[in-house]
Amino acid sequence: MVIMVGLNIAQSKKREKRDGRENLLGSGDETKHRSRNLKEIVSKYRKSKDPSSLAMSAKNKLVQRQEKLDKLSNQAEELEGTSEDYASMANELLKKMEKQKWWQIR
């Protein structure tokens, strides 16, 4: 009887894990590769043959990339400043606690 209960618990855990994966990723049928013909691939990835539109597209992508890099740079500077403030506070606290005895800490 104990063995049967243990098997049922193990099976239910496997089922829960599988159901959770399906909820997260969808059913296995949706993730399978679908064969496409040449026309579908060409229509999806076809680029305009006009050099000016290609140059404009590249310029737009470059501007977007620069904006993202600027945003990351600003975030990094902010994080650096915050970490320096935290480090100085930690050092002040350490100096303050070094002067106190263990029984005086409140």
C-alpha positions in Angstrom: 0.0 0.0 0.0 2.8 2.4 0.9 4.6 1.6 -2.4 1.4 2.4 -4.4 1.0 5.8 -2.6 4.7 6.6 -3.3 4.2 5.8 -7.0 1.1 7.9 -7.2 2.9 10.8 -5.6 5.8 10.4 -8.0 3.5 10.2 -11.0 1.6 13.3 -9.9 4.8 15.3 -9.5 5.8 14.3 -13.0 2.4 15.3 -14.3 2.6 18.7 -12.5 6.1 19.3 -14.0 4.9 18.4 -17.5 1.8 20.6 -17.1 3.9 23.5 -15.8 6.2 23.2 -18.8 3.3 23.0 -21.2 1.8 26.2 -19.6 5.1 28.0 -20.0 6.1 26.8 -23.4 2.8 25.7 -24.9 2.1 22.2 -26.2 4.8 20.3 -28.0 2.9 20.6 -31.3 3.5 24.3 -31.5 7.2 24.2 -31.0 7.9 21.7 -33.8 9.6 23.0 -37.0 7.4 23.6 -39.9 8.7 23.2 -43.4 8.4 26.3 -45.6 8.8 26.6 -49.3 11.2 28.9 -51.1 8.5 31.6 -51.8 7.6 31.9 -48.1 11.2 32.3 -47.1 12.1 34.8 -49.8 8.9 36.9 -49.1 9.7 37.1 -45.4 13.4 38.0 -45.7 13.4 39.9 -49.0 15.3 43.2 -48.7 14.5 46.2 -50.8 17.0 46.6 -53.7 17.0 50.4 -53.4 20.4 51.3 -51.9 19.0 54.5 -50.3 16.3 52.5 -48.4 19.0 50.0 -47.3 21.2 52.9 -46.1 18.3 54.5 -44.3 17.4 51.3 -42.6 21.0 50.8 -41.4 21.1 54.3 -40.1 17.9 53.9 -38.2 19.2 50.7 -36.6 22.5 52.5 -35.7 20.6 55.3 -34.0 18.5 52.8 -32.0 21.6 51.0 -31.0 23.3 54.2 -29.9 20.2 55.1 -27.8 20.3 51.7 -26.1 24.0 52.1 -25.4 23.5 55.6 -23.9 20.7 54.3 -21.7 22.9 51.4 -20.5 25.8 53.9 -19.9 23.6 56.1 -17.8 22.3 53.2 -15.8 25.8 52.0 -15.2 26.9 55.4 -13.9 23.9 55.6 -11.6 24.7 52.1 -10.3 28.3 53.0 -9.7 27.3 56.1 -7.7 24.8 54.1 -5.6 27.4 51.4 -4.9 30.0 54.0 -3.8 27.4 55.5 -1.4 26.6 52.1 -0.1 30.3 51.3 0.4 31.0 54.5 2.3 28.0 53.9 4.6 29.2 50.4 5.2 32.6 51.7 6.1 31.2 54.3 8.5 29.0 51.6 10.2 32.0 49.3 10.5 34.1 52.0 12.2 31.3 52.8 14.5 30.8 49.2 15.5 34.5 48.6 16.0 34.5 51.1 18.8 31.6 49.4 20.6 31.8 46.3 22.7 29.6 43.4 21.8 27.4 43.9 24.9 26.8 47.6 24.0 25.3 46.8 20.5 21.6 47.6 20.4 
